[in-house]
Amino acid sequence: MDLFSPDIRAAIDNPAAAVGFLAAAVVGIAGSLHCFLMCGPLACSGLATLRNENRAERRARVAAYQGGRLAAYTAVGALLGALGGGIASLVSIPVRQILPWVMAATLVATALELGKKLPAIPGVGKILGVVGRASAGFPPVARSAVIGALTPLLPCGLLYGISAAALATGSAGGGALVMGGFALGSGPALLLAQAGMGRRLPNFARVGLQRGVPLVAAAVLVYRAVQAGGADGAPSCH
């Protein structure tokens, strides 16, 4: 039995979508410290109230958060990709050529913390507030899943860049792969936050990692794109 929808299957078989997935995963890994610092406290929401002996419940909450987050990122990516399909029909731009540049620009913006200067998407704050209040009475595991599912709506420059890349794929399957790749790449950092690790990292090390790793990754993406473009006209991210 095929576990994938036709759109996802077609995206997997598309080399441009594979490039987008890999590039998004690289962005997620490179931006892990940013995600750790920005979303780590939210990822740990509710875990601090558990005693050490409630390890099974802690694991269940962590799994619910991570699962809800991955599912939401994939769904949002699919919606953005489908929306981008309409735009792609009007503007003919090879997806495989622009994705590395969008990813690299996102990493540079993250390293320079330009996302702090971007305004939040109108209406998102109200949505977060309404859903947050509605989920207050949910069972702990269900509430953790809801919190994870809300993360794609948080104001974040890194997320805005990935959303633009999902939009640029021009297909629901491609957008789902891009956003899903980012969620998978950045997920381990949030797992570390939920495990209580990394809290004593010196400030200079945090700044160096938060700025240096994304810039190095951006340079690699640009180098690979230019190198592959010069060879066959089709930039690559792997």
Long-range contacts (C-beta under 8 A, 24 or more apart in sequence): 5-173, 7-78, 7-171, 7-172, 7-173, 7-176, 8-173, 8-176, 8-177, 9-173, 10-171, 10-173, 11-169, 11-171, 11-172, 11-173, 11-174, 11-176, 11-177, 12-173, 12-177, 14-171, 14-173, 14-174, 15-96, 16-94, 16-95, 16-96, 16-99, 16-169, 16-174, 17-95, 17-169, 17-171, 17-173, 17-174, 17-177, 17-178, 18-177, 18-238, 19-96, 19-99, 19-100, 19-236, 19-237, 19-238, 20-95, 20-99, 20-165, 20-169, 20-174, 20-177, 20-178, 20-181, 21-177, 21-178, 21-180, 21-181, 22-181, 22-237, 22-238, 23-99, 23-100, 23-103, 23-165, 23-178, 23-181, 23-221, 23-237, 24-103, 24-162, 24-165, 24-177, 24-178, 24-179, 24-180, 24-181, 24-182, 24-185, 25-181, 25-182, 25-184, 25-185, 26-103, 26-185, 26-217, 26-220, 26-221, 26-237, 27-103, 27-106, 27-107, 27-158, 27-161, 27-162, 27-182, 27-185, 27-217, 28-181, 28-182, 28-183, 28-184, 28-185, 28-186, 28-187, 29-185, 29-186, 29-217, 30-107, 30-213, 30-214, 30-216, 30-217, 30-218, 31-107, 31-110, 31-158, 31-186, 31-213, 31-214, 32-185, 32-186, 32-188, 32-189, 32-213, 33-189, 33-206, 33-209, 33-210, 33-213, 34-110, 34-158, 34-210, 34-214, 35-158, 35-186, 35-189, 35-190, 36-189, 36-190, 36-192, 36-193, 36-198, 37-206, 37-210, 38-154, 38-156, 39-151, 39-154, 39-190, 39-193, 40-189, 40-190, 40-193, 40-194, 41-193, 42-147, 42-151, 42-154, 43-147, 43-148, 43-190, 43-193, 43-194, 44-193, 44-194, 44-196, 45-144, 45-147, 46-140, 46-143, 46-144, 46-147, 47-194, 57-140, 57-141, 60-141, 61-140, 61-141, 61-144, 62-144, 62-191, 62-194, 64-141, 64-142, 64-144, 64-145, 64-148, 65-144, 65-145, 65-147, 65-148, 65-190, 65-194, 66-148, 66-187, 66-190, 66-191, 67-145, 67-148, 68-144, 68-145, 68-146, 68-147, 68-148, 68-149, 69-148, 69-149, 69-151, 69-152, 69-183, 69-187, 69-190, 70-148, 70-180, 70-183, 70-184, 70-187, 71-149, 72-148, 72-149, 72-150, 72-151, 72-152, 73-151, 73-152, 73-179, 73-180, 73-182, 73-183, 74-176, 74-179, 74-180, 74-183, 75-176, 76-152, 76-163, 76-166, 76-179, 77-163, 77-166, 77-175, 77-176, 77-177, 77-178, 77-179, 77-180, 78-172, 78-173, 78-175, 78-176, 78-179, 79-172, 79-175, 80-163, 80-166, 80-167, 80-175, 80-179, 81-166, 81-167, 81-169, 81-170, 81-171, 81-172, 81-173, 81-174, 81-175, 81-176, 81-178, 82-171, 82-172, 82-175, 83-167, 84-166, 84-167, 84-168, 84-169, 84-170, 84-171, 84-175, 85-170, 85-171, 85-172, 87-167, 87-170, 88-170, 93-168, 94-234, 95-168, 95-169, 95-170, 95-174, 96-234, 96-235, 96-236, 97-225, 97-229, 97-234, 97-235, 98-168, 99-165, 99-168, 99-169, 99-178, 99-237, 100-221, 100-222, 100-224, 100-225, 100-235, 100-236, 100-237, 101-222, 101-225, 101-235, 102-161, 102-164, 102-165, 102-168, 103-161, 103-162, 103-165, 103-218, 103-221, 103-237, 104-218, 104-219, 104-221, 104-222, 104-225, 105-161, 105-218, 106-157, 106-158, 106-160, 106-161, 106-162, 106-164, 106-165, 107-161, 107-214, 107-215, 107-217, 107-218, 107-221, 108-214, 108-215, 108-218, 109-157, 109-158, 109-161, 110-157, 110-158, 110-161, 110-214, 111-210, 111-211, 111-212, 111-214, 111-215, 111-218, 112-211, 113-157, 114-157, 115-155, 115-156, 115-157, 115-158, 115-160, 116-157, 118-155, 118-157, 118-160, 119-155, 120-155, 121-153, 121-155, 124-153, 124-155, 127-153, 128-153, 128-154, 152-179
